[in-house]
Amino acid sequence: MSDETTGAETSHEERTELVRAQSRRGGPGGGRGPMGGMGMPTEKAMNFGGSLKRFAGYLRAERLRVVAVVLVTVGSVVAAVAGPKLLGNATNVIFEGATGSLLGRYLPAGTTADQAAAALRAQGQDTQADMVASMHGLVVGQGIDFHRLAVLLGWVLAVYVLSAVLMWLSGWITTTVVQHTVRRLRDEVEGKLHRLPLSYFDRQQRGEILSRVTNDIDNVAQSMQQTLSQMINSILTVVGVLAVMFWISPLLAVIALATVPLSVWLAATIAKRSQPQFIKQWATTGRLNAHIEEMYTGHSLVKVYGHQQRAIDTFDQENEELYGASFRAQFISGTIQPAMGFVGNLNYVIVAVVGGIKVASGSLSLGDVQAFIQYSRQFTQPLTQLASMMNLLQSGVASAERVFELLDADEQTPDAGAAGPERVRGRVAFEDVSFSYVPDKPLIEHLDLVVEPGQTVAIVGPTGAGKTTLVNLVMRFYDVDGGRITLDGVDTRDMPRATLRSQVGMVLQDTWLFKGSIEENLRYGVADGRTVDEDEFLEAARATHVDPFVRTLPDGYATLLDDEGSSVSAGEKQLLTIARAFLADPPILILDEATSSVDTRTELLVQHAMNALREGRTSFVIAHRLSTIRDADLILVMEHGSIVEQGTHDDLLASGGAYARLYESQFAGAATEEETEQSPVG
């Protein structure tokens, strides 16, 4: 199929009515309006838990890697948790050695800790005696045991290196999990876009759709990357540190835990206020991207009609709204970390004071208090990290929900399993066909039409009469509401869409070229499995008068086009799309104002080529210039979705009806213009 399917849309008036009707009935997203993301209700509370649970379901395919992340992180956390305790033991060695040296001035060398404590009590120094009694490794006069200290410091270095290596490995596995998951999400979105009906894209701004499939998915990936591994690490660290804290001192552990409810309350309160702002931030991002995309695509017309300032004002308004929503979201969620930091510092002060008292009383060693203070930091730090990750998580889930809304959009009806005719002859029949874009406004009612193989049918009528709708129904861009359309006696709804469309070549008024060479663009319509040799390729190019202007280009058919085709003129782009349809060699042709952008001389040449191409093929030609369809086998005149006249050019002129009036108005207008040009200027 060599068509511009992306351009096969309804007329402007039809799309406008469709948008208005969807606004009245709430659109496909359930009361969200015709513009999807543009109508996204920022005041609506997001289903945070449900969306998070749904996204977590995407991790099931990576469950083995997720288990590996957990196991590796457990090893890293165990090593990290062991570090402060080993470092505390090293501190005890230093403190016991220093204390033993100090006591050597008053007590005999070799005195044990218990003997030294008894001597101090005899002197009435009970507090010092309690502290010395807790130093089980103290020997008066021995000094610092550097060998034992070196061994402990070696273990400290080993466990911290092991923790860092395991954390690096955890990060590597996490990256693999995230990228695989997001790749599957992108694949699902890409597949969904191909299953959505044309009506969905009629209701959406392209920039809004692009924002969902690019910005939002990227934000999901970044949020997931930054939170998954860190969240697991933080949770395991809290559990591990808490266990060791209770082992060292239940009293200090309870004191540390007393601040947790305050931390949770602060984080939940702040997150509740920031979440609506994240929703508004990404909704506004979609609107701003849609506006930028529209203004960039139509920048020439914006300048022609002098609407630069209006475009700038709209941009400024949307940009200001995005700034406000982003600022509020980031500022409010950003207060979580300093609030948690304050609670952590409060906890640190309380632990330090109580720990110092317990060291003085001999119930804890100095090394244990030092380790506990480190653990209290390790305990509050992951809590702070978990709280600070809430803004990333909220932002990611907000984006995920926007992607899920796209994935949940109503799809076109599935293809039937039956195949089409073995050999397409091209007989197209409309049997009592009725169709409307919106239920309360019928457009086509009880239409009957038979187009025999090889016939050329021209469709004329005023804008919004339903001409493009007719061919859209043939292509099954929309399905009929009543009756049926058959191809060689087979209901098109019983045929796979790809099978049906592979039999049709379509050239639209809105040309579409992709980024690539001219030859690649021309061969785009050639069906898979069919080969086109150089002679056939050049024959199609010459027949459509593409070859002469391509030969003037520096690289000929290898000339690269950008995605807008800006390196060739509008008429040349239309010639390229006509050549693409010629090269496809389909049994059915649809030409929707296919020569609207070419000059009069080229149009005559193309008309001759199209007449030759239409030989033996069923052709539907939509035209406003009636002079181009004189040779059509059948001319249909449409008004308000109905065929009001049909016949040959001569028969319709002789009848003096709607076609004759249209024909006379065009040529009368041309005559008037010619007389005006020839009249002398006053």
Secondary structure as UniProt FT lines:
FT   HELIX           5..7
FT   HELIX           12..25
FT   TURN            28..30
FT   TURN            34..35
FT   HELIX           36..39
FT   TURN            42..43
FT   HELIX           48..56
FT   HELIX           57..62
FT   HELIX           63..103
FT   TURN            104..106
FT   TURN            109..110
FT   HELIX           113..122
FT   TURN            123..124
FT   HELIX           126..133
FT   TURN            136..137
FT   TURN            140..142
FT   HELIX           146..195
FT   HELIX           198..203
FT   HELIX           206..211
FT   HELIX           212..216
FT   HELIX           217..248
FT   HELIX           250..257
FT   TURN            258..259
FT   HELIX           260..297
FT   HELIX           299..304
FT   TURN            305..306
FT   HELIX           308..334
FT   HELIX           336..360
FT   TURN            361..362
FT   HELIX           366..407
FT   STRAND          428..435
FT   TURN            439..440
FT   STRAND          444..451
FT   TURN            453..454
FT   STRAND          456..460
FT   TURN            463..464
FT   HELIX           467..474
FT   TURN            475..476
FT   STRAND          482..487
FT   TURN            488..489
FT   STRAND          490..491
FT   HELIX           492..494
FT   HELIX           497..501
FT   TURN            502..503
FT   STRAND          504..507
FT   STRAND          516..517
FT   HELIX           518..522
FT   HELIX           523..525
FT   TURN            528..529
FT   HELIX           534..543
FT   TURN            544..545
FT   HELIX           547..551
FT   TURN            554..555
FT   HELIX           556..558
FT   STRAND          560..561
FT   TURN            563..564
FT   TURN            566..567
FT   HELIX           570..584
FT   STRAND          588..592
FT   TURN            594..597
FT   HELIX           600..613
FT   TURN            614..616
FT   STRAND          618..622
FT   HELIX           626..629
FT   TURN            630..631
FT   STRAND          634..639
FT   TURN            640..641
FT   STRAND          642..647
FT   HELIX           649..655
FT   HELIX           658..678
//
